[in-house]
Amino acid sequence: MSQECTHDCSSCGADCPSRQQAPQHEAPNPNSSVKKVIGVVSGKGGVGKSMTSALLACAMRRRGYRCGILDADITGPSIPKLFGIHGRAMADSQGCWPIQSRMGIDVMSINLLVENEEDPVVWRGPVIAGAVKQFWTDVVWKDVDFLFVDMPPGTGDVPLTVFQSLPVDGIIVVASPQELVSMIVAKAVNMAQMMNIPILGIVENMSYLVCPDCGKHISLFGDSHVDEIAAKHGLKVLSKMPIDPQLAQLADAGRIEAYGGQVLEGAADAVEGLLK
């Protein structure tokens, strides 16, 4: 370890021996059983990480797998809203129990623990990171095949905590079509590589809009650059998600599970491949 080590691998390029060692992950709740952990990340906000996490969990549930979503975006939680969950999570001697969605997807979010879901979470970084760690160590994830971790944007405390504390089997990078995204994706990819986390591929959100009259694909944000970005980093483009007003309406109504679009089948195939 470098003498000037700040213990923040996300901003450090040193090739320390500690980086080459197997990370000492936090032990899960003793009553948990999780086969695979998948992080859903991006270098910036507003690209659709929560939507991707929710739709992936739904897609895998339809394939017969037990799924959970750990909402690691403590200051901007949106997973419960997407599923129409407004209750309070309960705890007993075994630990804290997630709330199940209509399809049976386990969900844990800070919004399921606070008294008023509209109250802001005004915490500093280390406290936020500690809460995310407790979502792994204290919550009972019972017989879960795939646990999706909906990350906050960027490469700060929470992604670092997740990568160091949870046995992440792979990440999916979510991007949008703009050229600026090349730099943003690079940050997320480079952090994952620093932490020796496998990258399953890239999902491009808001790729196009299908004209309701003629069926033409309209590129609202200009031509997509995701293929060249993926090639640059040696990654696969798993899915290209359109802008779908029906999906937006169902999300706002807390009924994302009712969406029938098969927009993430490529990403679902990559996730399913982790069990083979």
C-alpha positions in Angstrom: 0.0 0.0 0.0 1.3 3.5 -0.9 2.4 5.7 2.0 0.1 8.4 0.7 -2.9 6.0 0.5 -6.2 7.7 1.1 -8.2 4.4 1.1 -10.2 5.7 -1.8 -9.5 3.4 -4.7 -11.9 5.2 -7.0 -9.6 8.2 -7.3 -6.2 6.4 -7.1 -4.2 4.9 -9.9 -1.6 3.2 -7.7 -1.1 -0.6 -8.3 -1.1 -1.5 -4.6 -0.8 -5.2 -3.5 -4.1 -4.7 -1.5 -5.9 -4.0 -4.8 -4.7 -7.4 -6.1 -5.9 -9.3 -3.1 -9.4 -10.8 -2.8 -11.6 -8.2 -1.1 -12.9 -9.0 2.4 -16.6 -8.7 1.8 -19.1 -8.1 4.6 -20.9 -11.2 5.7 -24.6 -11.1 4.7 -27.4 -11.6 7.2 -27.1 -15.2 8.5 -30.6 -15.9 7.3 -30.0 -14.6 3.8 -29.3 -16.7 0.7 -28.3 -14.8 -2.4 -26.8 -16.5 -5.4 -25.7 -13.5 -7.6 -25.3 -9.8 -6.9 -25.5 -7.4 -9.9 -24.8 -3.7 -9.7 -26.6 -1.2 -12.0 -24.3 1.8 -12.4 -23.7 5.0 -14.3 -21.3 7.9 -14.0 -24.1 10.4 -14.0 -27.7 10.7 -12.8 -30.9 10.7 -14.8 -30.0 8.0 -17.3 -32.4 5.4 -16.0 -30.5 3.1 -13.5 -33.6 2.6 -11.3 -35.8 1.9 -14.3 -33.3 -0.6 -15.6 -32.9 -2.3 -12.2 -36.7 -2.6 -11.9 -37.3 -3.9 -15.4 -34.4 -6.4 -15.1 -35.8 -7.7 -11.9 -39.2 -8.1 -13.6 -37.7 -9.8 -16.6 -35.8 -12.3 -14.4 -38.9 -12.9 -12.3 -40.9 -13.8 -15.4 -38.2 -16.3 -16.2 -38.9 -18.0 -12.9 -36.1 -16.6 -10.7 -36.4 -15.1 -7.3 -35.2 -11.5 -7.4 -34.5 -8.6 -5.0 -33.6 -5.0 -5.4 -31.3 -3.2 -2.9 -32.0 0.5 -3.4 -28.5 2.0 -2.7 -29.5 5.5 -3.8 -30.2 6.7 -0.3 -30.7 10.4 -1.1 -32.8 9.7 -4.2 -34.7 6.5 -3.7 -37.2 5.7 -6.4 -37.5 1.9 -6.5 -40.5 1.7 -4.1 -42.4 4.3 -6.1 -41.9 2.3 -9.3 -43.4 -0.8 -7.7 -46.2 1.1 -5.8 -44.8 0.1 -2.4 -45.6 2.5 0.4 -45.5 0.4 3.6 -42.9 0.2 6.3 -40.4 -2.6 6.4 -40.6 -4.7 9.6 -37.8 -6.3 11.7 -37.7 -9.2 14.1 -35.0 -11.4 15.7 -33.8 -12.6 12.3 -33.3 -9.2 10.9 -35.1 -6.6 8.7 -37.4 -8.0 6.1 -37.8 -6.4 2.6 -41.3 -5.7 1.3 -42.4 -7.9 -1.6 -43.9 -6.4 -4.8 -47.0 -7.8 -6.5 -44.8 -10.2 -8.5 -42.9 -11.3 -5.4 -39.8 -9.1 -5.9 -38.1 -8.3 -2.6 -37.4 -4.6 -2.2 -35.4 -2.7 0.4 -35.0 1.1 0.3 -34.5 3.9 2.8 -38.1 5.0 1.9 -39.4 1.8 3.6 -37.7 2.8 6.9 -38.4 6.5 7.3 -41.6 7.9 8.8 -42.5 10.0 5.8 -41.3 8.9 2.4 -41.1 12.5 1.2 -38.7 13.6 4.0 -35.2 14.3 2.6 -32.3 12.2 3.8 -29.7 14.8 4.9 -26.8 12.6 5.8 -23.1 12.8 5.1 -21.3 10.3 2.8 -20.0 7.9 5.4 -23.4 7.6 7.1 -25.1 6.9 3.7 -22.5 4.3 2.9 -23.1 2.7 6.3 -26.8 2.4 5.6 -26.2 0.7 2.3 -23.9 -1.8 4.0 -26.6 -2.5 6.6 -29.0 -3.3 3.7 -26.7 -6.2 3.1 -25.7 -7.3 6.6 -29.0 -6.7 8.4 -31.7 -7.4 5.8 -33.0 -10.9 5.2 -32.7 -11.7 1.5 -34.5 -15.1 1.5 -33.7 -17.5 -1.3 -32.8 -14.8 -3.8 -31.3 -15.8 -7.2 -30.5 -12.3 -8.3 -30.0 -9.3 -6.1 -29.9 -6.1 -8.2 -28.2 -3.1 -6.5 -29.6 0.2 -7.8 -26.5 2.5 -7.4 -26.5 6.3 -7.0 -24.7 8.2 -9.8 -21.0 8.7 -9.8 -18.0 6.9 -8.3 -18.1 8.1 -4.7 -18.7 6.6 -1.3 -21.7 4.4 -2.0 -20.4 2.6 -5.2 -17.0 2.1 -3.4 -18.8 0.7 -0.4 -20.9 -1.7 -2.5 -17.9 -2.9 -4.5 -15.8 -3.5 -1.3 -18.5 -4.8 1.0 -20.8 -6.9 -1.3 -19.7 -9.9 -3.4 -20.7 -8.2 -6.7 -20.7 -10.8 -9.5 -21.0 -8.2 -12.3 -22.2 -4.8 -13.2 -24.4 -3.3 -15.9 -23.5 0.2 -17.1 -26.5 2.4 -18.1 -25.9 5.2 -20.6 -27.8 7.6 -22.8 -27.2 8.4 -26.5 -25.3 11.7 -26.1 -21.7 11.9 -27.1 -20.8 13.3 -23.7 -21.7 9.9 -22.2 -18.4 8.5 -23.5 -16.5 10.2 -20.7 -19.2 9.3 -18.1 -19.2 5.6 -19.1 -15.4 5.6 -19.0 -15.4 6.7 -15.4 -17.8 3.9 -14.4 -15.9 1.3 -16.4 -12.5 2.4 -15.0 -13.8 2.2 -11.4 -15.2 -1.3 -11.9 -11.9 -2.4 -13.4 -9.9 -0.9 -10.5 -12.1 -2.9 -8.1 -11.8 -6.1 -10.3 -15.6 -6.2 -10.8 -16.7 -7.9 -14.1 -18.7 -5.8 -16.5 -21.6 -7.6 -18.1 -22.2 -4.8 -20.7 -23.9 -1.5 -21.5 -27.6 -0.8 -21.6 -28.5 2.4 -23.6 -31.7 4.1 -22.3 -33.7 6.6 -24.3 -32.2 5.3 -27.5 -35.1 6.3 -29.7 -38.8 7.0 -29.9 -41.1 4.9 -32.1 -43.5 7.1 -34.1 -47.0 6.0 -33.2 -48.2 6.7 -36.8 -45.5 5.2 -39.1 -43.4 3.2 -36.7 -40.2 5.1 -37.6 -37.4 5.2 -35.0 -36.7 8.8 -34.1 -33.4 9.7 -32.4 -34.5 12.5 -30.1 -31.0 13.0 -28.7 -29.1 12.6 -31.9 -27.2 9.6 -33.3 -26.3 6.9 -30.7 -22.6 6.5 -29.8 -23.1 3.5 -27.6 -21.7 0.9 -30.1 -18.4 2.8 -30.5 -18.2 3.4 -26.8 -18.7 -0.3 -26.1 -16.1 -1.3 -28.7 -13.6 1.1 -27.2 -13.9 -0.6 -23.8 -14.3 -4.1 -25.2 -17.9 -4.4 -23.9 -21.2 -5.7 -25.2 -24.2 -3.6 -25.9 -26.8 -5.6 -24.1 -30.0 -3.6 -24.9 -31.2 -0.4 -26.4 -34.3 0.9 -24.6 -36.7 3.2 -26.4 -38.6 6.1 -24.9 -42.0 4.6 -24.3 -44.8 6.8 -22.9 -46.6 3.7 -21.7 -43.6 2.7 -19.5 -43.5 6.3 -18.1 -47.2 6.2 -17.3 -46.9 2.8 -15.5 -43.8 3.9 -13.6 -45.6 7.0 -12.4 -48.5 4.9 -11.3 -46.3 2.4 -9.4 -47.2 -0.4 -11.8 -43.9 -1.0 -13.6 -44.5 -4.8 -13.3 -47.5 -4.4 -15.7 -45.2 -3.3 -18.5 -45.0 -5.9 -21.3 -42.2 -4.5 -23.4 -39.3 -7.0 -23.9 -36.7 -4.2 -24.0 -34.1 -5.8 -21.8 -34.0 -9.4 -23.0 -30.3 -9.0 -24.0 -29.4 -7.8 -20.5 -31.5 -10.5 -18.9 -29.7 -13.1 -21.0 -26.3 -11.8 -19.7 -27.6 -11.9 -16.1 -29.0 -15.4 -16.5 -25.6 -16.4 -17.9 -24.0 -15.8 -14.4 -25.7 -19.0 -13.2 -24.2 -21.2 -16.0 
